[in-house]
Amino acid sequence: MARVYNFSAGPAVLPQEVLEEAAAEMLDYKGTGMSVMEMSHRSKAYQSIIDEAEKDLRELMHIPDNYKVLFLQGGASQQFAMIPMNLMKNGTADYIITGQWAKKAYEEAKKYGKVNAVASSADKTFSYIPDCSNLPISQDADYVYICENNTIYGTKFHQLPNTKGKTLVADVSSCFLSEPVDVTRYGVIYGGVQKNIGPAGVVIVIIREDLITDDVLEGTPTMLKYKTHADHGSMYNTPPAYGIYICGKVFKWLKKMGGLEAMKQRNERKAKILYDYLDESKLFHGTVEKKDRSLMNVPFVTGDTELDAKFVKEAEEAGFVNLKGHRTVGGMRASIYNAMPVEGVEKLVEFMKKFEQENI
Ligand SMILES: *Cc1c(COP(=O)(O)O)cnc(C)c1O
């Protein structure tokens, strides 16, 4: 068996233990004589899988009782429409544009109401997080929207914006469960799980109960109403059953690792190894403002596109894969999600040092 160090931005590395457990249960899940993939979602066995997944997630994030946890489909991108369809009562929302995912959400929301870009870091190719302490928040804004960790550019809101009392909605796809969060500061927290939690096909939405209503935009499809899913425990129709099962295993793994406080420490340690090297290297350098650096996605460049390509190729041959930067920005990006071991980052840095010596 040859496992590589997989620095993919998503779908991304999962804990080996989780994969091994899933493999062991593939043909016969706990004496049922079938895999979880083959099981009715209405069965007792499956109900306990989804119930336990929710319970463990609530424990990990300390989710208060007045928030619902929904396991949905459609990718994070589907939320770009579901959020305005369900939350726009005044038909107005404010968006903070810190990268492509925020921009896509903003463009989508425009179809449903009046949408204001109240801050943006587009002027410096999204290499920083704007000051959000005193934004011109609209009086009648139904919510303020952020993408909390910018997967492509490698920036993160280390401080949440001052929404002046308006509901905060956050896409946390690429920082989900990477550190503790205060759920009460948000109206909606959501993310596709394929970055930091599980297999593509599941989106987790954590939403305050008062935001779940029948008062949605006219014409909203049944499947795109939060209430439909909240009323049916995420089982209005067939949920992404196998994906939820793997997410549940990752939640158990996180609990065993010591929970989100411990993950934060581990993630900080990993990120520091890489950032410290980028700060001292004469060949490689990081591309974003230091104070806004993400713990999860670390973009870097040599400044020479041919050398970048050479690095990516040689790294791959050495077992460090998916280091090529996003197709729209070039360079390199190391995504070092929860499941990336410390050793993976240490070895990557060793390899980068060697490459630097050979190419400077
Ligand atoms: C990957 C990603 C998305 C898009 O996710 P899909 O599940 O492919 O729709 C949205 N937002 C962020 C922050 C992402 O990293």
The ligand as an SDF file (V2000), in Angstrom:
LIG
                    3D

 15 15  0  0  0  0  0  0  0  0999 V2000
  -15.1180   24.2500   -2.4010 C   0  0  0  0  0  0  0  0  0  0  0  0
  -15.8380   25.4100   -1.8880 C   0  0  0  0  0  0  0  0  0  0  0  0
  -17.1250   25.7450   -2.3390 C   0  0  0  0  0  0  0  0  0  0  0  0
  -17.8430   24.9730   -3.4210 C   0  0  0  0  0  0  0  0  0  0  0  0
  -18.2320   23.7370   -2.9650 O   0  0  0  0  0  0  0  0  0  0  0  0
  -19.1220   22.7540   -3.8550 P   0  0  0  0  0  0  0  0  0  0  0  0
  -19.4870   21.7110   -2.8540 O   0  0  0  0  0  0  0  0  0  0  0  0
  -18.2600   22.2520   -4.9590 O   0  0  0  0  0  0  0  0  0  0  0  0
  -20.2910   23.5130   -4.3450 O   0  0  0  0  0  0  0  0  0  0  0  0
  -17.7520   26.8270   -1.7680 C   0  0  0  0  0  0  0  0  0  0  0  0
  -17.1600   27.5550   -0.8190 N   0  0  0  0  0  0  0  0  0  0  0  0
  -15.9250   27.2670   -0.3690 C   0  0  0  0  0  0  0  0  0  0  0  0
  -15.3060   28.1170    0.6880 C   0  0  0  0  0  0  0  0  0  0  0  0
  -15.2250   26.1960   -0.8910 C   0  0  0  0  0  0  0  0  0  0  0  0
  -13.9900   25.9230   -0.4460 O   0  0  0  0  0  0  0  0  0  0  0  0
  1  2  1  0
  2  3  1  0
  2 14  2  0
  3  4  1  0
  3 10  2  0
  4  5  1  0
  5  6  1  0
  6  7  2  0
  6  8  1  0
  6  9  1  0
 10 11  1  0
 11 12  2  0
 12 13  1  0
 12 14  1  0
 14 15  1  0
M  END
$$$$
